[in-house]
């Protein structure tokens, strides 16, 4: 299953809070097709049917659409915030 670094967990929580999400909200990651390199990341009020829910101890919640869940199953999600406040997510294989 996808794991989040501490940075990613904090960024996810911040994005969800800034989007006005409630306690059931999270960040949803989806993918158009298994062979598509693009992942879509958006704040979501709740998981959609079929989504895997990743609940971190910090309170960060990530909803993984079925195709994205398979792609990210053995990955680590990290995040960095630049000086302008932009977020850059990165994905690396688990060791």
Biopython code that builds the backbone (N, CA, C, O; Angstrom):
import numpy as np
from Bio.PDB.StructureBuilder import StructureBuilder

atoms = [
    (1, "UNK", "N", (0.846, -1.188, 0.000)),
    (1, "UNK", "CA", (0.000, 0.000, 0.000)),
    (1, "UNK", "C", (0.886, 1.245, 0.000)),
    (1, "UNK", "O", (1.987, 1.237, 0.552)),
    (2, "UNK", "N", (0.397, 2.299, -0.619)),
    (2, "UNK", "CA", (1.096, 3.586, -0.646)),
    (2, "UNK", "C", (1.402, 4.056, 0.773)),
    (2, "UNK", "O", (0.564, 3.943, 1.668)),
    (3, "UNK", "N", (2.596, 4.579, 0.968)),
    (3, "UNK", "CA", (2.931, 5.196, 2.246)),
    (3, "UNK", "C", (3.257, 6.661, 2.005)),
    (3, "UNK", "O", (3.689, 7.039, 0.916)),
    (4, "UNK", "N", (3.052, 7.474, 3.015)),
    (4, "UNK", "CA", (3.327, 8.902, 2.939)),
    (4, "UNK", "C", (4.488, 9.254, 3.843)),
    (4, "UNK", "O", (4.609, 8.730, 4.951)),
    (5, "UNK", "N", (5.349, 10.153, 3.362)),
    (5, "UNK", "CA", (6.383, 10.687, 4.232)),
    (5, "UNK", "C", (5.722, 11.678, 5.187)),
    (5, "UNK", "O", (4.563, 12.053, 5.008)),
    (6, "UNK", "N", (6.462, 12.088, 6.186)),
    (6, "UNK", "CA", (5.936, 13.083, 7.125)),
    (6, "UNK", "C", (5.588, 14.378, 6.396)),
    (6, "UNK", "O", (4.552, 14.988, 6.660)),
    (7, "UNK", "N", (6.462, 14.794, 5.473)),
    (7, "UNK", "CA", (6.190, 16.003, 4.692)),
    (7, "UNK", "C", (4.894, 15.869, 3.904)),
    (7, "UNK", "O", (4.063, 16.777, 3.913)),
    (8, "UNK", "N", (4.721, 14.735, 3.219)),
    (8, "UNK", "CA", (3.519, 14.526, 2.421)),
    (8, "UNK", "C", (2.271, 14.540, 3.302)),
    (8, "UNK", "O", (1.257, 15.132, 2.933)),
    (9, "UNK", "N", (2.343, 13.903, 4.439)),
    (9, "UNK", "CA", (1.213, 13.882, 5.358)),
    (9, "UNK", "C", (0.822, 15.297, 5.790)),
    (9, "UNK", "O", (-0.361, 15.636, 5.817)),
    (10, "UNK", "N", (1.812, 16.114, 6.125)),
    (10, "UNK", "CA", (1.546, 17.495, 6.531)),
    (10, "UNK", "C", (0.969, 18.313, 5.375)),
    (10, "UNK", "O", (0.053, 19.110, 5.579)),
    (11, "UNK", "N", (1.495, 18.123, 4.173)),
    (11, "UNK", "CA", (1.003, 18.861, 3.009)),
    (11, "UNK", "C", (-0.437, 18.456, 2.693)),
    (11, "UNK", "O", (-1.274, 19.311, 2.406)),
    (12, "UNK", "N", (-0.723, 17.163, 2.744)),
    (12, "UNK", "CA", (-2.085, 16.684, 2.491)),
    (12, "UNK", "C", (-3.055, 17.324, 3.479)),
    (12, "UNK", "O", (-4.099, 17.837, 3.077)),
    (13, "UNK", "N", (-2.725, 17.297, 4.750)),
    (13, "UNK", "CA", (-3.592, 17.915, 5.762)),
    (13, "UNK", "C", (-3.803, 19.392, 5.479)),
    (13, "UNK", "O", (-4.928, 19.883, 5.573)),
    (14, "UNK", "N", (-2.748, 20.103, 5.136)),
    (14, "UNK", "CA", (-2.835, 21.543, 4.871)),
    (14, "UNK", "C", (-3.720, 21.824, 3.663)),
    (14, "UNK", "O", (-4.562, 22.721, 3.712)),
    (15, "UNK", "N", (-3.544, 21.073, 2.584)),
    (15, "UNK", "CA", (-4.366, 21.269, 1.381)),
    (15, "UNK", "C", (-5.829, 21.038, 1.693)),
    (15, "UNK", "O", (-6.682, 21.823, 1.280)),
    (16, "UNK", "N", (-6.132, 19.972, 2.417)),
    (16, "UNK", "CA", (-7.523, 19.657, 2.743)),
    (16, "UNK", "C", (-8.118, 20.746, 3.640)),
    (16, "UNK", "O", (-9.252, 21.176, 3.429)),
    (17, "UNK", "N", (-7.356, 21.189, 4.634)),
    (17, "UNK", "CA", (-7.840, 22.245, 5.522)),
    (17, "UNK", "C", (-8.085, 23.540, 4.753)),
    (17, "UNK", "O", (-9.097, 24.205, 4.976)),
    (18, "UNK", "N", (-7.177, 23.909, 3.852)),
    (18, "UNK", "CA", (-7.315, 25.148, 3.079)),
    (18, "UNK", "C", (-8.473, 25.080, 2.088)),
    (18, "UNK", "O", (-9.012, 26.113, 1.690)),
    (19, "UNK", "N", (-8.857, 23.868, 1.688)),
    (19, "UNK", "CA", (-9.978, 23.736, 0.757)),
    (19, "UNK", "C", (-11.321, 23.743, 1.488)),
    (19, "UNK", "O", (-12.377, 23.648, 0.862)),
    (20, "UNK", "N", (-11.272, 23.857, 2.821)),
    (20, "UNK", "CA", (-12.497, 23.920, 3.610)),
    (20, "UNK", "C", (-13.115, 22.568, 3.889)),
    (20, "UNK", "O", (-14.294, 22.470, 4.227)),
    (21, "UNK", "N", (-12.315, 21.525, 3.746)),
    (21, "UNK", "CA", (-12.829, 20.172, 3.945)),
    (21, "UNK", "C", (-13.126, 19.874, 5.402)),
    (21, "UNK", "O", (-12.491, 20.409, 6.311)),
    (22, "UNK", "N", (-14.105, 19.010, 5.601)),
    (22, "UNK", "CA", (-14.474, 18.584, 6.942)),
    (22, "UNK", "C", (-13.667, 17.375, 7.380)),
    (22, "UNK", "O", (-12.650, 17.041, 6.774)),
    (23, "UNK", "N", (-14.125, 16.731, 8.425)),
    (23, "UNK", "CA", (-13.372, 15.618, 9.018)),
    (23, "UNK", "C", (-13.317, 14.384, 8.115)),
    (23, "UNK", "O", (-12.433, 13.543, 8.279)),
    (24, "UNK", "N", (-14.248, 14.264, 7.165)),
    (24, "UNK", "CA", (-14.248, 13.124, 6.247)),
    (24, "UNK", "C", (-13.489, 13.416, 4.956)),
    (24, "UNK", "O", (-13.372, 12.541, 4.097)),
    (25, "UNK", "N", (-12.978, 14.628, 4.812)),
    (25, "UNK", "CA", (-12.313, 15.047, 3.573)),
    (25, "UNK", "C", (-10.910, 14.477, 3.472)),
    (25, "UNK", "O", (-10.315, 14.048, 4.461)),
    (26, "UNK", "N", (-10.402, 14.485, 2.255)),
    (26, "UNK", "CA", (-9.048, 14.025, 2.014)),
    (26, "UNK", "C", (-8.568, 14.478, 0.657)),
    (26, "UNK", "O", (-9.230, 15.268, -0.016)),
    (27, "UNK", "N", (-7.433, 13.985, 0.262)),
    (27, "UNK", "CA", (-6.864, 14.275, -1.041)),
    (27, "UNK", "C", (-7.073, 13.037, -1.905)),
    (27, "UNK", "O", (-6.649, 11.943, -1.532)),
    (28, "UNK", "N", (-7.721, 13.201, -3.054)),
    (28, "UNK", "CA", (-8.023, 12.054, -3.929)),
    (28, "UNK", "C", (-7.017, 11.990, -5.067)),
    (28, "UNK", "O", (-6.760, 12.986, -5.742)),
    (29, "UNK", "N", (-6.456, 10.810, -5.269)),
    (29, "UNK", "CA", (-5.518, 10.577, -6.355)),
    (29, "UNK", "C", (-6.180, 9.613, -7.328)),
    (29, "UNK", "O", (-6.616, 8.527, -6.947)),
    (30, "UNK", "N", (-6.251, 10.030, -8.599)),
    (30, "UNK", "CA", (-6.853, 9.174, -9.613)),
    (30, "UNK", "C", (-5.935, 9.093, -10.826)),
    (30, "UNK", "O", (-5.009, 9.888, -10.982)),
    (31, "UNK", "N", (-6.213, 8.114, -11.680)),
    (31, "UNK", "CA", (-5.416, 7.877, -12.873)),
    (31, "UNK", "C", (-6.386, 7.469, -13.983)),
    (31, "UNK", "O", (-7.276, 6.646, -13.767)),
    (32, "UNK", "N", (-6.206, 8.056, -15.181)),
    (32, "UNK", "CA", (-7.132, 7.780, -16.290)),
    (32, "UNK", "C", (-7.075, 6.332, -16.778)),
    (32, "UNK", "O", (-8.108, 5.725, -17.059)),
    (33, "UNK", "N", (-5.861, 5.782, -16.878)),
    (33, "UNK", "CA", (-5.680, 4.414, -17.372)),
    (33, "UNK", "C", (-4.409, 3.845, -16.765)),
    (33, "UNK", "O", (-3.516, 4.604, -16.389)),
    (34, "UNK", "N", (-4.309, 2.513, -16.661)),
    (34, "UNK", "CA", (-3.114, 1.907, -16.048)),
    (34, "UNK", "C", (-1.807, 2.307, -16.719)),
    (34, "UNK", "O", (-0.771, 2.377, -16.056)),
    (35, "UNK", "N", (-1.838, 2.571, -18.026)),
    (35, "UNK", "CA", (-0.611, 2.929, -18.737)),
    (35, "UNK", "C", (-0.395, 4.434, -18.838)),
    (35, "UNK", "O", (0.557, 4.883, -19.476)),
    (36, "UNK", "N", (-1.267, 5.207, -18.218)),
    (36, "UNK", "CA", (-1.139, 6.664, -18.242)),
    (36, "UNK", "C", (-0.143, 7.120, -17.171)),
    (36, "UNK", "O", (-0.262, 6.725, -16.011)),
    (37, "UNK", "N", (0.831, 7.942, -17.547)),
    (37, "UNK", "CA", (1.795, 8.413, -16.546)),
    (37, "UNK", "C", (1.239, 9.528, -15.651)),
    (37, "UNK", "O", (1.839, 9.860, -14.629)),
    (38, "UNK", "N", (0.107, 10.098, -16.031)),
    (38, "UNK", "CA", (-0.443, 11.234, -15.287)),
    (38, "UNK", "C", (-1.347, 10.774, -14.145)),
    (38, "UNK", "O", (-2.202, 9.904, -14.308)),
    (39, "UNK", "N", (-1.126, 11.386, -12.995)),
    (39, "UNK", "CA", (-2.000, 11.189, -11.849)),
    (39, "UNK", "C", (-2.681, 12.518, -11.553)),
    (39, "UNK", "O", (-2.066, 13.576, -11.687)),
    (40, "UNK", "N", (-3.932, 12.466, -11.157)),
    (40, "UNK", "CA", (-4.691, 13.671, -10.818)),
    (40, "UNK", "C", (-4.844, 13.724, -9.301)),
    (40, "UNK", "O", (-5.211, 12.729, -8.676)),
    (41, "UNK", "N", (-4.567, 14.872, -8.717)),
    (41, "UNK", "CA", (-4.644, 15.042, -7.268)),
    (41, "UNK", "C", (-5.572, 16.217, -6.975)),
    (41, "UNK", "O", (-5.292, 17.347, -7.375)),
    (42, "UNK", "N", (-6.676, 15.953, -6.279)),
    (42, "UNK", "CA", (-7.622, 17.015, -5.936)),
    (42, "UNK", "C", (-8.172, 16.790, -4.530)),
    (42, "UNK", "O", (-8.310, 15.647, -4.096)),
    (43, "UNK", "N", (-8.488, 17.875, -3.813)),
    (43, "UNK", "CA", (-9.164, 17.725, -2.521)),
    (43, "UNK", "C", (-10.565, 17.145, -2.766)),
    (43, "UNK", "O", (-11.206, 17.468, -3.766)),
    (44, "UNK", "N", (-11.023, 16.309, -1.870)),
    (44, "UNK", "CA", (-12.325, 15.669, -2.023)),
    (44, "UNK", "C", (-13.026, 15.617, -0.668)),
    (44, "UNK", "O", (-12.397, 15.389, 0.365)),
    (45, "UNK", "N", (-14.335, 15.833, -0.691)),
    (45, "UNK", "CA", (-15.126, 15.812, 0.542)),
    (45, "UNK", "C", (-15.204, 14.416, 1.150)),
    (45, "UNK", "O", (-15.318, 14.268, 2.367)),
    (46, "UNK", "N", (-15.144, 13.396, 0.298)),
    (46, "UNK", "CA", (-15.263, 12.011, 0.765)),
    (46, "UNK", "C", (-14.739, 11.085, -0.330)),
    (46, "UNK", "O", (-14.636, 11.488, -1.489)),
    (47, "UNK", "N", (-14.412, 9.857, 0.030)),
    (47, "UNK", "CA", (-13.980, 8.914, -1.007)),
    (47, "UNK", "C", (-15.154, 8.564, -1.920)),
    (47, "UNK", "O", (-16.314, 8.598, -1.509)),
    (48, "UNK", "N", (-14.826, 8.229, -3.165)),
    (48, "UNK", "CA", (-15.847, 7.764, -4.095)),
    (48, "UNK", "C", (-15.950, 6.247, -3.975)),
    (48, "UNK", "O", (-15.019, 5.602, -3.493)),
    (49, "UNK", "N", (-17.070, 5.672, -4.408)),
    (49, "UNK", "CA", (-17.205, 4.213, -4.342)),
    (49, "UNK", "C", (-16.024, 3.528, -5.043)),
    (49, "UNK", "O", (-15.655, 3.896, -6.158)),
    (50, "UNK", "N", (-15.445, 2.537, -4.381)),
    (50, "UNK", "CA", (-14.311, 1.806, -4.935)),
    (50, "UNK", "C", (-12.951, 2.357, -4.540)),
    (50, "UNK", "O", (-11.936, 1.693, -4.753)),
    (51, "UNK", "N", (-12.907, 3.558, -3.969)),
    (51, "UNK", "CA", (-11.639, 4.151, -3.554)),
    (51, "UNK", "C", (-11.062, 3.412, -2.353)),
    (51, "UNK", "O", (-11.799, 2.982, -1.466)),
    (52, "UNK", "N", (-9.734, 3.266, -2.330)),
    (52, "UNK", "CA", (-9.043, 2.819, -1.123)),
    (52, "UNK", "C", (-8.812, 4.058, -0.263)),
    (52, "UNK", "O", (-8.486, 5.124, -0.786)),
    (53, "UNK", "N", (-8.977, 3.928, 1.032)),
    (53, "UNK", "CA", (-8.781, 5.061, 1.938)),
    (53, "UNK", "C", (-7.531, 4.807, 2.767)),
    (53, "UNK", "O", (-7.420, 3.795, 3.459)),
    (54, "UNK", "N", (-6.600, 5.737, 2.684)),
    (54, "UNK", "CA", (-5.374, 5.682, 3.472)),
    (54, "UNK", "C", (-5.508, 6.728, 4.570)),
    (54, "UNK", "O", (-5.557, 7.927, 4.294)),
    (55, "UNK", "N", (-5.567, 6.271, 5.809)),
    (55, "UNK", "CA", (-5.724, 7.161, 6.963)),
    (55, "UNK", "C", (-4.415, 7.149, 7.747)),
    (55, "UNK", "O", (-4.041, 6.128, 8.323)),
    (56, "UNK", "N", (-3.725, 8.282, 7.767)),
    (56, "UNK", "CA", (-2.472, 8.393, 8.500)),
    (56, "UNK", "C", (-2.762, 8.722, 9.971)),
    (56, "UNK", "O", (-3.806, 9.289, 10.292)),
    (57, "UNK", "N", (-1.836, 8.362, 10.849)),
    (57, "UNK", "CA", (-1.984, 8.678, 12.274)),
    (57, "UNK", "C", (-2.070, 10.175, 12.516)),
    (57, "UNK", "O", (-2.656, 10.617, 13.505)),
    (58, "UNK", "N", (-1.489, 10.953, 11.616)),
    (58, "UNK", "CA", (-1.501, 12.415, 11.742)),
    (58, "UNK", "C", (-2.861, 13.007, 11.407)),
    (58, "UNK", "O", (-3.103, 14.188, 11.655)),
    (59, "UNK", "N", (-3.755, 12.187, 10.842)),
    (59, "UNK", "CA", (-5.067, 12.678, 10.443)),
    (59, "UNK", "C", (-5.183, 12.915, 8.952)),
    (59, "UNK", "O", (-6.280, 13.169, 8.455)),
    (60, "UNK", "N", (-4.077, 12.839, 8.224)),
    (60, "UNK", "CA", (-4.128, 13.008, 6.770)),
    (60, "UNK", "C", (-4.876, 11.824, 6.161)),
    (60, "UNK", "O", (-4.668, 10.674, 6.545)),
    (61, "UNK", "N", (-5.751, 12.133, 5.202)),
    (61, "UNK", "CA", (-6.510, 11.092, 4.505)),
    (61, "UNK", "C", (-6.260, 11.213, 3.011)),
    (61, "UNK", "O", (-6.322, 12.302, 2.441)),
    (62, "UNK", "N", (-5.976, 10.068, 2.385)),
    (62, "UNK", "CA", (-5.775, 10.012, 0.938)),
    (62, "UNK", "C", (-6.731, 8.970, 0.386)),
    (62, "UNK", "O", (-6.815, 7.853, 0.897)),
    (63, "UNK", "N", (-7.457, 9.351, -0.670)),
    (63, "UNK", "CA", (-8.378, 8.449, -1.339)),
    (63, "UNK", "C", (-7.738, 8.039, -2.664)),
    (63, "UNK", "O", (-7.393, 8.890, -3.484)),
    (64, "UNK", "N", (-7.584, 6.744, -2.866)),
    (64, "UNK", "CA", (-6.943, 6.227, -4.074)),
    (64, "UNK", "C", (-7.979, 5.564, -4.968)),
    (64, "UNK", "O", (-8.568, 4.543, -4.612)),
    (65, "UNK", "N", (-8.191, 6.163, -6.139)),
    (65, "UNK", "CA", (-9.053, 5.566, -7.150)),
    (65, "UNK", "C", (-8.446, 4.205, -7.513)),
    (65, "UNK", "O", (-7.235, 4.024, -7.387)),
    (66, "UNK", "N", (-9.257, 3.256, -7.956)),
    (66, "UNK", "CA", (-8.818, 1.868, -8.132)),
    (66, "UNK", "C", (-7.557, 1.727, -8.994)),
    (66, "UNK", "O", (-6.633, 1.012, -8.607)),
    (67, "UNK", "N", (-7.502, 2.386, -10.141)),
    (67, "UNK", "CA", (-6.343, 2.270, -11.025)),
    (67, "UNK", "C", (-5.109, 2.874, -10.371)),
    (67, "UNK", "O", (-4.025, 2.295, -10.434)),
    (68, "UNK", "N", (-5.267, 4.030, -9.745)),
    (68, "UNK", "CA", (-4.148, 4.683, -9.060)),
    (68, "UNK", "C", (-3.669, 3.838, -7.882)),
    (68, "UNK", "O", (-2.471, 3.793, -7.602)),
    (69, "UNK", "N", (-4.584, 3.174, -7.194)),
    (69, "UNK", "CA", (-4.204, 2.332, -6.053)),
    (69, "UNK", "C", (-3.279, 1.202, -6.493)),
    (69, "UNK", "O", (-2.332, 0.865, -5.783)),
    (70, "UNK", "N", (-3.543, 0.619, -7.650)),
    (70, "UNK", "CA", (-2.689, -0.452, -8.169)),
    (70, "UNK", "C", (-1.322, 0.112, -8.540)),
    (70, "UNK", "O", (-0.291, -0.467, -8.198)),
    (71, "UNK", "N", (-1.319, 1.241, -9.238)),
    (71, "UNK", "CA", (-0.062, 1.879, -9.657)),
    (71, "UNK", "C", (0.799, 2.261, -8.468)),
    (71, "UNK", "O", (2.020, 2.106, -8.513)),
    (72, "UNK", "N", (0.180, 2.761, -7.401)),
    (72, "UNK", "CA", (0.921, 3.307, -6.257)),
    (72, "UNK", "C", (1.089, 2.305, -5.111)),
    (72, "UNK", "O", (1.576, 2.670, -4.041)),
    (73, "UNK", "N", (0.697, 1.065, -5.320)),
    (73, "UNK", "CA", (0.677, 0.067, -4.250)),
    (73, "UNK", "C", (2.009, -0.086, -3.522)),
    (73, "UNK", "O", (2.023, -0.269, -2.304)),
    (74, "UNK", "N", (3.114, -0.015, -4.232)),
    (74, "UNK", "CA", (4.431, -0.232, -3.620)),
    (74, "UNK", "C", (5.286, 1.034, -3.668)),
    (74, "UNK", "O", (6.503, 0.971, -3.839)),
    (75, "UNK", "N", (4.620, 2.189, -3.514)),
    (75, "UNK", "CA", (5.311, 3.476, -3.651)),
    (75, "UNK", "C", (5.248, 4.295, -2.366)),
    (75, "UNK", "O", (4.472, 4.021, -1.451)),
    (76, "UNK", "N", (6.115, 5.328, -2.347)),
    (76, "UNK", "CA", (6.149, 6.307, -1.255)),
    (76, "UNK", "C", (5.826, 7.667, -1.857)),
    (76, "UNK", "O", (6.413, 8.061, -2.865)),
    (77, "UNK", "N", (4.895, 8.377, -1.243)),
    (77, "UNK", "CA", (4.534, 9.719, -1.683)),
    (77, "UNK", "C", (5.225, 10.734, -0.794)),
    (77, "UNK", "O", (5.104, 10.696, 0.430)),
    (78, "UNK", "N", (5.957, 11.648, -1.433)),
    (78, "UNK", "CA", (6.612, 12.738, -0.709)),
    (78, "UNK", "C", (6.089, 14.048, -1.285)),
    (78, "UNK", "O", (5.517, 14.061, -2.376)),
    (79, "UNK", "N", (6.277, 15.130, -0.574)),
    (79, "UNK", "CA", (5.822, 16.436, -1.037)),
    (79, "UNK", "C", (6.766, 17.520, -0.540)),
    (79, "UNK", "O", (7.299, 17.449, 0.568)),
    (80, "UNK", "N", (6.955, 18.514, -1.376)),
    (80, "UNK", "CA", (7.748, 19.685, -1.033)),
    (80, "UNK", "C", (6.938, 20.926, -1.378)),
    (80, "UNK", "O", (6.176, 20.928, -2.344)),
    (81, "UNK", "N", (7.103, 21.969, -0.595)),
    (81, "UNK", "CA", (6.444, 23.243, -0.857)),
    (81, "UNK", "C", (7.534, 24.245, -1.209)),
    (81, "UNK", "O", (8.493, 24.418, -0.457)),
    (82, "UNK", "N", (7.383, 24.917, -2.376)),
    (82, "UNK", "CA", (8.395, 25.890, -2.775)),
    (82, "UNK", "C", (8.141, 27.242, -2.112)),
    (82, "UNK", "O", (7.155, 27.413, -1.395)),
    (83, "UNK", "N", (9.031, 28.195, -2.353)),
    (83, "UNK", "CA", (8.940, 29.502, -1.701)),
    (83, "UNK", "C", (7.658, 30.248, -2.064)),
    (83, "UNK", "O", (7.179, 31.076, -1.289)),
    (84, "UNK", "N", (7.105, 29.958, -3.235)),
    (84, "UNK", "CA", (5.871, 30.601, -3.659)),
    (84, "UNK", "C", (4.619, 29.906, -3.166)),
    (84, "UNK", "O", (3.508, 30.349, -3.454)),
    (85, "UNK", "N", (4.788, 28.810, -2.416)),
    (85, "UNK", "CA", (3.643, 28.083, -1.877)),
    (85, "UNK", "C", (3.159, 26.962, -2.776)),
    (85, "UNK", "O", (2.173, 26.301, -2.450)),
    (86, "UNK", "N", (3.835, 26.725, -3.913)),
    (86, "UNK", "CA", (3.454, 25.640, -4.809)),
    (86, "UNK", "C", (3.882, 24.301, -4.239)),
    (86, "UNK", "O", (4.915, 24.196, -3.578)),
    (87, "UNK", "N", (3.092, 23.291, -4.498)),
    (87, "UNK", "CA", (3.365, 21.950, -3.985)),
    (87, "UNK", "C", (3.863, 21.060, -5.119)),
    (87, "UNK", "O", (3.301, 21.054, -6.214)),
    (88, "UNK", "N", (4.914, 20.319, -4.841)),
    (88, "UNK", "CA", (5.449, 19.345, -5.787)),
    (88, "UNK", "C", (5.421, 17.980, -5.112)),
    (88, "UNK", "O", (6.117, 17.757, -4.121)),
    (89, "UNK", "N", (4.616, 17.065, -5.652)),
    (89, "UNK", "CA", (4.576, 15.706, -5.135)),
    (89, "UNK", "C", (5.591, 14.865, -5.912)),
    (89, "UNK", "O", (5.808, 15.079, -7.105)),
    (90, "UNK", "N", (6.200, 13.918, -5.224)),
    (90, "UNK", "CA", (7.098, 12.973, -5.889)),
    (90, "UNK", "C", (6.780, 11.567, -5.398)),
    (90, "UNK", "O", (6.345, 11.362, -4.265)),
    (91, "UNK", "N", (7.011, 10.608, -6.288)),
    (91, "UNK", "CA", (6.713, 9.212, -5.990)),
    (91, "UNK", "C", (7.979, 8.400, -6.198)),
    (91, "UNK", "O", (8.629, 8.495, -7.238)),
    (92, "UNK", "N", (8.320, 7.598, -5.195)),
    (92, "UNK", "CA", (9.494, 6.740, -5.292)),
    (92, "UNK", "C", (9.111, 5.321, -4.874)),
    (92, "UNK", "O", (8.147, 5.126, -4.134)),
    (93, "UNK", "N", (9.869, 4.333, -5.348)),
    (93, "UNK", "CA", (9.577, 2.949, -4.946)),
    (93, "UNK", "C", (9.902, 2.737, -3.468)),
    (93, "UNK", "O", (10.806, 3.373, -2.927)),
    (94, "UNK", "N", (9.162, 1.845, -2.822)),
    (94, "UNK", "CA", (9.483, 1.462, -1.453)),
    (94, "UNK", "C", (10.699, 0.561, -1.484)),
    (94, "UNK", "O", (10.890, -0.205, -2.429)),
    (95, "UNK", "N", (11.522, 0.652, -0.453)),
    (95, "UNK", "CA", (12.747, -0.166, -0.400)),
    (95, "UNK", "C", (12.439, -1.604, -0.096)),
    (95, "UNK", "O", (13.351, -2.427, -0.015)),
]
sb = StructureBuilder()
sb.init_structure("model")
sb.init_model(0)
sb.init_chain("A")
sb.init_seg("    ")
for serial, (resi, resn, name, xyz) in enumerate(atoms, 1):
    if name == "N":
        sb.init_residue(resn, " ", resi, " ")
    sb.init_atom(name, np.array(xyz, "f"), 0.0, 1.0, " ", f" {name:<3s}", serial, name[0])
structure = sb.get_structure()
